[in-house]
Amino acid sequence: MTLIILEGPDCCFKSTVAAKLSKELKYPIIKGSSFELATSGNEKLFEHFNKLAAEDNVIIDRFVYSNLVYAAKFKDYSIITEEQQRAIEEKIRHKAKVIYLHADPKVIKKRLIDRGDEYIVNEDIEPILELYNQVIDNMGLHMNSWDTNEWNSDEIVEDIIHLIG
């Protein structure tokens, strides 16, 4: 039983790594957190995360930690409470592999320009990275981290497969 949770700012290979892991492990990918979901209210958000916490052998592309970051940055969105975060973490403690993918702000900004995004702009990157640092400091689970400026998606996937081996 494994729950692979991919977290991190935009343009840091989360979707690419998720797709490659899914192909290798035959695990489905589930979108865990999104701007659309964050408009549904705290109760529905918590219910959604709890449902995901019950899953096994899946890859979750953004989870509670992204909610904590982006809902804090963009104030119109629902956010889970610390008590809700701890309850979810307790449910997944023995099966979750939390993967944090990140890069230098300059690298992310260049990727963002190349890719484009309907929600995030360059000025959002540093505050989002700072919020991730705060969320990570308060995380109740072990986390593994890769700098996507130093590691390509294939190397990261290989490491994750070894990690969950």
N, C-alpha and C positions, 0 to 999 in steps of 0.2 A: 504494500500500500504506500503510494507516494503521491504527494501533492507538490508539484513544482510551481512556485509563484515567482513570476518575473516582474520586477519593479524597476523604476527609474524614470528619469525625465525623457521627454520626446527625443527622437533621433538617436537613440542609443541601442538599437538592434533588437529591442524586445520582440517585435513581431517576426523578425527574421529568425531569431533564435527559437522562438516558439514554433515556427513552421518547420525548421530543421529538426528540432527535438521530436515533434509530432511524427515526422516521417520516420525517424530512427526508432522511436519507442512505441509507435502506434498508439499514442495517447491523444485524445481529442484536446483541442484548444478551446477554452472558455474565456470570454471577455468578462473580466471581474469587476472593473470599475470604469465608469465613463461619465462624461458631462451629462449625457441624457439620463443615466441612472441617478445621478446626484440631484436631479430635480424632483425625484419621487418622494422625498421626505425621509426622515430618520428611521421610522419603523420599517418601511419597505426596504430601505438600504440595509438595515441590520438583518432583516429576514433574508435578503438576497445573499449577503455574506455568509450567514449561517448555513444556508442551503449549499453554497459552494464548499464550506468547511466539511461537509459530510461526503463530498466526492472523493473518489480514489482513482489513482492512475490517470490524472488529468494535468494539463498545463493551464495555469491561470495567468492571462495577460493583464496585469494590474489587479491589485486586490485592495485590502483595507488601507494599506500604506499610501497608495496613490490617492485614495479618497481623502486621507488626512492632509496630504500636501495640497492637492488642487482645490479642495473645498475651503481650506484656509486662505489660499491665494485669491480665489474668485468667490467672494463672500455670498453670492446668491445661491450657493449649492448646499445641500444637506451634508452633514458630517456625522460620523459615528462618535460616540463618547469614549472616553478612556476605559470606562467599565465595559462597554460593548467590545472594544478592541481586546481587552484582556480575556473576556469570555470566548471570543473567537480563537485567540492564540492558544488558549487552554485546550480547545477542541482539536487543534491541528498540531500541537506540540511534537508529537512522536512520529508524524508522517510528513511534515512540511519541509521543503528545501526552499528557502527564500533566497532568491538571486537578485542582487542589485547591480544593474548595468548603468554605467555613467561615463562621462567624458568631460574634458575641459570645456568651459563655457564657450570659448572661441570655436572649438571643433563642433559643438552642438549648433551654434549659430550658423556656421557654414552649411552644415547638413540641413538645417531648417530652411535656409534660403534655397538650397538645391531641391528639397522635397516640397516645401510649401506646407502650410497648415492653416486650417480655418479657425482655430482657437488660440494658438500660441504664437506670440511674436518675440523677436529678439530680446526686447526689454524684460520679458517674463523669465528668461533663463536663469539669471543669477538668483532672483528670489525663489524660484522653484528649487534650485540646487540647495539653497540655504534651508528651505523648509524640509527637504529630504534629509539633510544632516540632522535637524532637530527630531524628525520622526524616527530616524534610525537610532539616535541616542536613547529614545524612549521605547524602542522595540523590545518586546518580551520574548523574542525568538532569536536563535542564532541566524546569522545572515552570511552569505558568501557574496563577494563583490568582484566585478571585473571592470577595468577601465577599457572602454571600447575604442579608445585611441591607440591602445597598446596591443589589444587582442582582437583578432577578427572573429566573425560569427562562427566559423567552423572550429576554431580553437576553443571558443567558449562552450560550444555544444559538446565537443569531445571531453572537456573538463567536467561538465555537468553530468554527462553519462557516467564518467568515472566516479564522480561524487556520489551518485545515487546507487552505483553498482551494487 
